[in-house]
């Protein structure tokens, strides 16, 4: 069971994850280069990794 603070932190991190994913899609749609997309995908992966550590 999560406390109110833990739930709020989880919701914040999930929002960050969704925003990062949407940024990658937008960048791809706008014709971003491979280097930029790779940087953004790395940021997305790091955000997801941070969610795994929330316990």
N, CA, C and O atoms as a Maestro MAE file, in Angstrom:
{
 s_m_m2io_version
 :::
 2.0.0
}

f_m_ct {
 s_m_title
 :::
 protein
 m_atom[220] {
  # First column is atom index #
  i_m_mmod_type
  r_m_x_coord
  r_m_y_coord
  r_m_z_coord
  i_m_residue_number
  s_m_chain_name
  s_m_pdb_residue_name
  s_m_pdb_atom_name
  i_m_atomic_number
  :::
  1 25 0.839 -1.166 0.000 1 A "UNK " " N  " 7
  2 3 0.000 0.000 0.000 1 A "UNK " " CA " 6
  3 2 0.900 1.251 0.000 1 A "UNK " " C  " 6
  4 15 1.882 1.326 0.739 1 A "UNK " " O  " 8
  5 25 0.547 2.204 -0.827 2 A "UNK " " N  " 7
  6 3 1.323 3.443 -0.924 2 A "UNK " " CA " 6
  7 2 0.711 4.533 -0.052 2 A "UNK " " C  " 6
  8 15 -0.508 4.658 0.066 2 A "UNK " " O  " 8
  9 25 1.591 5.308 0.547 3 A "UNK " " N  " 7
  10 3 1.113 6.470 1.295 3 A "UNK " " CA " 6
  11 2 0.680 7.542 0.293 3 A "UNK " " C  " 6
  12 15 0.939 7.423 -0.905 3 A "UNK " " O  " 8
  13 25 0.034 8.567 0.785 4 A "UNK " " N  " 7
  14 3 -0.387 9.668 -0.088 4 A "UNK " " CA " 6
  15 2 0.811 10.313 -0.776 4 A "UNK " " C  " 6
  16 15 0.748 10.655 -1.957 4 A "UNK " " O  " 8
  17 25 1.896 10.477 -0.033 5 A "UNK " " N  " 7
  18 3 3.106 11.092 -0.601 5 A "UNK " " CA " 6
  19 2 3.731 10.191 -1.661 5 A "UNK " " C  " 6
  20 15 4.174 10.673 -2.703 5 A "UNK " " O  " 8
  21 25 3.768 8.896 -1.403 6 A "UNK " " N  " 7
  22 3 4.323 7.951 -2.379 6 A "UNK " " CA " 6
  23 2 3.469 7.910 -3.639 6 A "UNK " " C  " 6
  24 15 4.001 7.851 -4.748 6 A "UNK " " O  " 8
  25 25 2.165 7.940 -3.478 7 A "UNK " " N  " 7
  26 3 1.270 7.949 -4.629 7 A "UNK " " CA " 6
  27 2 1.458 9.210 -5.457 7 A "UNK " " C  " 6
  28 15 1.485 9.149 -6.686 7 A "UNK " " O  " 8
  29 25 1.585 10.338 -4.800 8 A "UNK " " N  " 7
  30 3 1.809 11.608 -5.506 8 A "UNK " " CA " 6
  31 2 3.132 11.568 -6.269 8 A "UNK " " C  " 6
  32 15 3.208 12.037 -7.404 8 A "UNK " " O  " 8
  33 25 4.174 11.009 -5.648 9 A "UNK " " N  " 7
  34 3 5.474 10.890 -6.313 9 A "UNK " " CA " 6
  35 2 5.375 9.980 -7.527 9 A "UNK " " C  " 6
  36 15 5.956 10.272 -8.572 9 A "UNK " " O  " 8
  37 25 4.647 8.884 -7.396 10 A "UNK " " N  " 7
  38 3 4.459 7.965 -8.510 10 A "UNK " " CA " 6
  39 2 3.702 8.646 -9.653 10 A "UNK " " C  " 6
  40 15 4.070 8.497 -10.818 10 A "UNK " " O  " 8
  41 25 2.671 9.375 -9.326 11 A "UNK " " N  " 7
  42 3 1.905 10.088 -10.354 11 A "UNK " " CA " 6
  43 2 2.778 11.117 -11.064 11 A "UNK " " C  " 6
  44 15 2.688 11.267 -12.282 11 A "UNK " " O  " 8
  45 25 3.616 11.823 -10.322 12 A "UNK " " N  " 7
  46 3 4.524 12.800 -10.929 12 A "UNK " " CA " 6
  47 2 5.494 12.120 -11.887 12 A "UNK " " C  " 6
  48 15 5.732 12.614 -12.989 12 A "UNK " " O  " 8
  49 25 6.044 11.003 -11.472 13 A "UNK " " N  " 7
  50 3 7.004 10.290 -12.322 13 A "UNK " " CA " 6
  51 2 6.330 9.697 -13.554 13 A "UNK " " C  " 6
  52 15 6.916 9.691 -14.637 13 A "UNK " " O  " 8
  53 25 5.120 9.206 -13.399 14 A "UNK " " N  " 7
  54 3 4.394 8.690 -14.563 14 A "UNK " " CA " 6
  55 2 4.093 9.818 -15.552 14 A "UNK " " C  " 6
  56 15 4.161 9.616 -16.765 14 A "UNK " " O  " 8
  57 25 3.766 10.988 -15.042 15 A "UNK " " N  " 7
  58 3 3.535 12.149 -15.901 15 A "UNK " " CA " 6
  59 2 4.818 12.504 -16.654 15 A "UNK " " C  " 6
  60 15 4.775 12.782 -17.852 15 A "UNK " " O  " 8
  61 25 5.945 12.496 -15.965 16 A "UNK " " N  " 7
  62 3 7.233 12.777 -16.605 16 A "UNK " " CA " 6
  63 2 7.537 11.756 -17.692 16 A "UNK " " C  " 6
  64 15 8.037 12.109 -18.760 16 A "UNK " " O  " 8
  65 25 7.235 10.497 -17.423 17 A "UNK " " N  " 7
  66 3 7.469 9.435 -18.394 17 A "UNK " " CA " 6
  67 2 6.611 9.645 -19.640 17 A "UNK " " C  " 6
  68 15 7.100 9.538 -20.764 17 A "UNK " " O  " 8
  69 25 5.329 9.946 -19.433 18 A "UNK " " N  " 7
  70 3 4.435 10.180 -20.567 18 A "UNK " " CA " 6
  71 2 4.895 11.383 -21.382 18 A "UNK " " C  " 6
  72 15 4.902 11.331 -22.612 18 A "UNK " " O  " 8
  73 25 5.272 12.445 -20.720 19 A "UNK " " N  " 7
  74 3 5.730 13.647 -21.425 19 A "UNK " " CA " 6
  75 2 6.988 13.359 -22.232 19 A "UNK " " C  " 6
  76 15 7.118 13.818 -23.367 19 A "UNK " " O  " 8
  77 25 7.910 12.605 -21.657 20 A "UNK " " N  " 7
  78 3 9.139 12.260 -22.380 20 A "UNK " " CA " 6
  79 2 8.825 11.421 -23.608 20 A "UNK " " C  " 6
  80 15 9.414 11.630 -24.668 20 A "UNK " " O  " 8
  81 25 7.910 10.482 -23.479 21 A "UNK " " N  " 7
  82 3 7.516 9.651 -24.627 21 A "UNK " " CA " 6
  83 2 6.848 10.500 -25.705 21 A "UNK " " C  " 6
  84 15 7.129 10.335 -26.892 21 A "UNK " " O  " 8
  85 25 5.975 11.397 -25.297 22 A "UNK " " N  " 7
  86 3 5.310 12.276 -26.268 22 A "UNK " " CA " 6
  87 2 6.319 13.184 -26.958 22 A "UNK " " C  " 6
  88 15 6.172 13.483 -28.143 22 A "UNK " " O  " 8
  89 25 7.340 13.626 -26.231 23 A "UNK " " N  " 7
  90 3 8.385 14.460 -26.833 23 A "UNK " " CA " 6
  91 2 9.140 13.704 -27.919 23 A "UNK " " C  " 6
  92 15 9.477 14.280 -28.953 23 A "UNK " " O  " 8
  93 25 9.407 12.429 -27.696 24 A "UNK " " N  " 7
  94 3 10.097 11.613 -28.705 24 A "UNK " " CA " 6
  95 2 9.234 11.494 -29.958 24 A "UNK " " C  " 6
  96 15 9.734 11.642 -31.073 24 A "UNK " " O  " 8
  97 25 7.957 11.231 -29.782 25 A "UNK " " N  " 7
  98 3 7.042 11.107 -30.923 25 A "UNK " " CA " 6
  99 2 6.984 12.424 -31.696 25 A "UNK " " C  " 6
  100 15 7.061 12.428 -32.925 25 A "UNK " " O  " 8
  101 25 6.851 13.529 -30.986 26 A "UNK " " N  " 7
  102 3 6.791 14.840 -31.630 26 A "UNK " " CA " 6
  103 2 8.072 15.126 -32.401 26 A "UNK " " C  " 6
  104 15 8.031 15.602 -33.536 26 A "UNK " " O  " 8
  105 25 9.199 14.835 -31.783 27 A "UNK " " N  " 7
  106 3 10.483 15.071 -32.444 27 A "UNK " " CA " 6
  107 2 10.603 14.219 -33.711 27 A "UNK " " C  " 6
  108 15 11.070 14.706 -34.740 27 A "UNK " " O  " 8
  109 25 10.189 12.969 -33.642 28 A "UNK " " N  " 7
  110 3 10.243 12.088 -34.816 28 A "UNK " " CA " 6
  111 2 9.327 12.623 -35.914 28 A "UNK " " C  " 6
  112 15 9.707 12.653 -37.085 28 A "UNK " " O  " 8
  113 25 8.126 13.044 -35.537 29 A "UNK " " N  " 7
  114 3 7.187 13.605 -36.510 29 A "UNK " " CA " 6
  115 2 7.736 14.874 -37.159 29 A "UNK " " C  " 6
  116 15 7.449 15.160 -38.321 29 A "UNK " " O  " 8
  117 25 8.519 15.624 -36.405 30 A "UNK " " N  " 7
  118 3 9.088 16.878 -36.905 30 A "UNK " " CA " 6
  119 2 10.398 16.676 -37.666 30 A "UNK " " C  " 6
  120 15 11.019 17.640 -38.113 30 A "UNK " " O  " 8
  121 25 10.810 15.422 -37.810 31 A "UNK " " N  " 7
  122 3 12.001 15.124 -38.598 31 A "UNK " " CA " 6
  123 2 13.320 15.227 -37.850 31 A "UNK " " C  " 6
  124 15 14.356 15.476 -38.465 31 A "UNK " " O  " 8
  125 25 13.302 15.045 -36.549 32 A "UNK " " N  " 7
  126 3 14.545 15.102 -35.770 32 A "UNK " " CA " 6
  127 2 15.525 14.050 -36.261 32 A "UNK " " C  " 6
  128 15 15.133 12.985 -36.737 32 A "UNK " " O  " 8
  129 25 16.789 14.366 -36.137 33 A "UNK " " N  " 7
  130 3 17.829 13.438 -36.560 33 A "UNK " " CA " 6
  131 2 18.019 12.300 -35.577 33 A "UNK " " C  " 6
  132 15 17.501 12.320 -34.461 33 A "UNK " " O  " 8
  133 25 18.766 11.318 -36.014 34 A "UNK " " N  " 7
  134 3 19.001 10.129 -35.199 34 A "UNK " " CA " 6
  135 2 19.676 10.468 -33.873 34 A "UNK " " C  " 6
  136 15 19.326 9.892 -32.843 34 A "UNK " " O  " 8
  137 25 20.633 11.390 -33.879 35 A "UNK " " N  " 7
  138 3 21.325 11.753 -32.639 35 A "UNK " " CA " 6
  139 2 20.371 12.365 -31.624 35 A "UNK " " C  " 6
  140 15 20.422 12.041 -30.437 35 A "UNK " " O  " 8
  141 25 19.505 13.248 -32.096 36 A "UNK " " N  " 7
  142 3 18.528 13.883 -31.204 36 A "UNK " " CA " 6
  143 2 17.532 12.853 -30.672 36 A "UNK " " C  " 6
  144 15 17.210 12.859 -29.484 36 A "UNK " " O  " 8
  145 25 17.049 11.979 -31.536 37 A "UNK " " N  " 7
  146 3 16.103 10.952 -31.099 37 A "UNK " " CA " 6
  147 2 16.748 9.990 -30.100 37 A "UNK " " C  " 6
  148 15 16.111 9.558 -29.139 37 A "UNK " " O  " 8
  149 25 18.010 9.664 -30.338 38 A "UNK " " N  " 7
  150 3 18.714 8.782 -29.408 38 A "UNK " " CA " 6
  151 2 18.849 9.448 -28.044 38 A "UNK " " C  " 6
  152 15 18.642 8.795 -27.022 38 A "UNK " " O  " 8
  153 25 19.191 10.736 -28.008 39 A "UNK " " N  " 7
  154 3 19.313 11.464 -26.747 39 A "UNK " " CA " 6
  155 2 17.982 11.471 -26.007 39 A "UNK " " C  " 6
  156 15 17.929 11.267 -24.794 39 A "UNK " " O  " 8
  157 25 16.920 11.708 -26.747 40 A "UNK " " N  " 7
  158 3 15.597 11.755 -26.131 40 A "UNK " " CA " 6
  159 2 15.166 10.373 -25.640 40 A "UNK " " C  " 6
  160 15 14.561 10.249 -24.576 40 A "UNK " " O  " 8
  161 25 15.480 9.340 -26.418 41 A "UNK " " N  " 7
  162 3 15.143 7.975 -25.998 41 A "UNK " " CA " 6
  163 2 15.916 7.599 -24.737 41 A "UNK " " C  " 6
  164 15 15.386 6.910 -23.865 41 A "UNK " " O  " 8
  165 25 17.163 8.046 -24.640 42 A "UNK " " N  " 7
  166 3 17.947 7.791 -23.437 42 A "UNK " " CA " 6
  167 2 17.301 8.475 -22.230 42 A "UNK " " C  " 6
  168 15 17.212 7.884 -21.154 42 A "UNK " " O  " 8
  169 25 16.859 9.696 -22.405 43 A "UNK " " N  " 7
  170 3 16.166 10.408 -21.324 43 A "UNK " " CA " 6
  171 2 14.904 9.653 -20.909 43 A "UNK " " C  " 6
  172 15 14.604 9.540 -19.721 43 A "UNK " " O  " 8
  173 25 14.179 9.146 -21.881 44 A "UNK " " N  " 7
  174 3 12.973 8.360 -21.614 44 A "UNK " " CA " 6
  175 2 13.326 7.114 -20.807 44 A "UNK " " C  " 6
  176 15 12.651 6.790 -19.830 44 A "UNK " " O  " 8
  177 25 14.380 6.418 -21.216 45 A "UNK " " N  " 7
  178 3 14.796 5.206 -20.503 45 A "UNK " " CA " 6
  179 2 15.221 5.523 -19.075 45 A "UNK " " C  " 6
  180 15 14.912 4.766 -18.154 45 A "UNK " " O  " 8
  181 25 15.922 6.628 -18.884 46 A "UNK " " N  " 7
  182 3 16.349 7.011 -17.535 46 A "UNK " " CA " 6
  183 2 15.148 7.348 -16.652 46 A "UNK " " C  " 6
  184 15 15.136 7.022 -15.465 46 A "UNK " " O  " 8
  185 25 14.153 7.990 -17.224 47 A "UNK " " N  " 7
  186 3 12.935 8.297 -16.473 47 A "UNK " " CA " 6
  187 2 12.227 7.011 -16.068 47 A "UNK " " C  " 6
  188 15 11.773 6.881 -14.931 47 A "UNK " " O  " 8
  189 25 12.132 6.064 -16.990 48 A "UNK " " N  " 7
  190 3 11.500 4.781 -16.686 48 A "UNK " " CA " 6
  191 2 12.293 4.030 -15.616 48 A "UNK " " C  " 6
  192 15 11.710 3.417 -14.722 48 A "UNK " " O  " 8
  193 25 13.609 4.078 -15.709 49 A "UNK " " N  " 7
  194 3 14.457 3.418 -14.712 49 A "UNK " " CA " 6
  195 2 14.216 4.017 -13.330 49 A "UNK " " C  " 6
  196 15 14.205 3.303 -12.328 49 A "UNK " " O  " 8
  197 25 14.026 5.324 -13.287 50 A "UNK " " N  " 7
  198 3 13.736 5.966 -12.014 50 A "UNK " " CA " 6
  199 2 12.433 5.472 -11.405 50 A "UNK " " C  " 6
  200 15 12.314 5.377 -10.184 50 A "UNK " " O  " 8
  201 25 11.469 5.162 -12.237 51 A "UNK " " N  " 7
  202 3 10.200 4.619 -11.740 51 A "UNK " " CA " 6
  203 2 10.393 3.247 -11.111 51 A "UNK " " C  " 6
  204 15 9.713 2.904 -10.144 51 A "UNK " " O  " 8
  205 25 11.305 2.469 -11.650 52 A "UNK " " N  " 7
  206 3 11.557 1.131 -11.104 52 A "UNK " " CA " 6
  207 2 12.104 1.214 -9.681 52 A "UNK " " C  " 6
  208 15 11.914 0.293 -8.887 52 A "UNK " " O  " 8
  209 25 12.780 2.311 -9.361 53 A "UNK " " N  " 7
  210 3 13.398 2.443 -8.033 53 A "UNK " " CA " 6
  211 2 12.414 2.932 -6.967 53 A "UNK " " C  " 6
  212 15 12.737 2.934 -5.779 53 A "UNK " " O  " 8
  213 25 11.230 3.342 -7.383 54 A "UNK " " N  " 7
  214 3 10.242 3.816 -6.407 54 A "UNK " " CA " 6
  215 2 9.621 2.619 -5.699 54 A "UNK " " C  " 6
  216 15 8.885 1.841 -6.307 54 A "UNK " " O  " 8
  217 25 9.915 2.478 -4.443 55 A "UNK " " N  " 7
  218 3 9.380 1.353 -3.660 55 A "UNK " " CA " 6
  219 2 9.089 1.786 -2.257 55 A "UNK " " C  " 6
  220 15 8.633 0.981 -1.445 55 A "UNK " " O  " 8
  :::
 }
 m_bond[219] {
  # First column is bond index #
  i_m_from
  i_m_to
  i_m_order
  :::
  1 1 2 1
  2 2 3 1
  3 3 4 2
  4 3 5 1
  5 5 6 1
  6 6 7 1
  7 7 8 2
  8 7 9 1
  9 9 10 1
  10 10 11 1
  11 11 12 2
  12 11 13 1
  13 13 14 1
  14 14 15 1
  15 15 16 2
  16 15 17 1
  17 17 18 1
  18 18 19 1
  19 19 20 2
  20 19 21 1
  21 21 22 1
  22 22 23 1
  23 23 24 2
  24 23 25 1
  25 25 26 1
  26 26 27 1
  27 27 28 2
  28 27 29 1
  29 29 30 1
  30 30 31 1
  31 31 32 2
  32 31 33 1
  33 33 34 1
  34 34 35 1
  35 35 36 2
  36 35 37 1
  37 37 38 1
  38 38 39 1
  39 39 40 2
  40 39 41 1
  41 41 42 1
  42 42 43 1
  43 43 44 2
  44 43 45 1
  45 45 46 1
  46 46 47 1
  47 47 48 2
  48 47 49 1
  49 49 50 1
  50 50 51 1
  51 51 52 2
  52 51 53 1
  53 53 54 1
  54 54 55 1
  55 55 56 2
  56 55 57 1
  57 57 58 1
  58 58 59 1
  59 59 60 2
  60 59 61 1
  61 61 62 1
  62 62 63 1
  63 63 64 2
  64 63 65 1
  65 65 66 1
  66 66 67 1
  67 67 68 2
  68 67 69 1
  69 69 70 1
  70 70 71 1
  71 71 72 2
  72 71 73 1
  73 73 74 1
  74 74 75 1
  75 75 76 2
  76 75 77 1
  77 77 78 1
  78 78 79 1
  79 79 80 2
  80 79 81 1
  81 81 82 1
  82 82 83 1
  83 83 84 2
  84 83 85 1
  85 85 86 1
  86 86 87 1
  87 87 88 2
  88 87 89 1
  89 89 90 1
  90 90 91 1
  91 91 92 2
  92 91 93 1
  93 93 94 1
  94 94 95 1
  95 95 96 2
  96 95 97 1
  97 97 98 1
  98 98 99 1
  99 99 100 2
  100 99 101 1
  101 101 102 1
  102 102 103 1
  103 103 104 2
  104 103 105 1
  105 105 106 1
  106 106 107 1
  107 107 108 2
  108 107 109 1
  109 109 110 1
  110 110 111 1
  111 111 112 2
  112 111 113 1
  113 113 114 1
  114 114 115 1
  115 115 116 2
  116 115 117 1
  117 117 118 1
  118 118 119 1
  119 119 120 2
  120 119 121 1
  121 121 122 1
  122 122 123 1
  123 123 124 2
  124 123 125 1
  125 125 126 1
  126 126 127 1
  127 127 128 2
  128 127 129 1
  129 129 130 1
  130 130 131 1
  131 131 132 2
  132 131 133 1
  133 133 134 1
  134 134 135 1
  135 135 136 2
  136 135 137 1
  137 137 138 1
  138 138 139 1
  139 139 140 2
  140 139 141 1
  141 141 142 1
  142 142 143 1
  143 143 144 2
  144 143 145 1
  145 145 146 1
  146 146 147 1
  147 147 148 2
  148 147 149 1
  149 149 150 1
  150 150 151 1
  151 151 152 2
  152 151 153 1
  153 153 154 1
  154 154 155 1
  155 155 156 2
  156 155 157 1
  157 157 158 1
  158 158 159 1
  159 159 160 2
  160 159 161 1
  161 161 162 1
  162 162 163 1
  163 163 164 2
  164 163 165 1
  165 165 166 1
  166 166 167 1
  167 167 168 2
  168 167 169 1
  169 169 170 1
  170 170 171 1
  171 171 172 2
  172 171 173 1
  173 173 174 1
  174 174 175 1
  175 175 176 2
  176 175 177 1
  177 177 178 1
  178 178 179 1
  179 179 180 2
  180 179 181 1
  181 181 182 1
  182 182 183 1
  183 183 184 2
  184 183 185 1
  185 185 186 1
  186 186 187 1
  187 187 188 2
  188 187 189 1
  189 189 190 1
  190 190 191 1
  191 191 192 2
  192 191 193 1
  193 193 194 1
  194 194 195 1
  195 195 196 2
  196 195 197 1
  197 197 198 1
  198 198 199 1
  199 199 200 2
  200 199 201 1
  201 201 202 1
  202 202 203 1
  203 203 204 2
  204 203 205 1
  205 205 206 1
  206 206 207 1
  207 207 208 2
  208 207 209 1
  209 209 210 1
  210 210 211 1
  211 211 212 2
  212 211 213 1
  213 213 214 1
  214 214 215 1
  215 215 216 2
  216 215 217 1
  217 217 218 1
  218 218 219 1
  219 219 220 2
  :::
 }
}
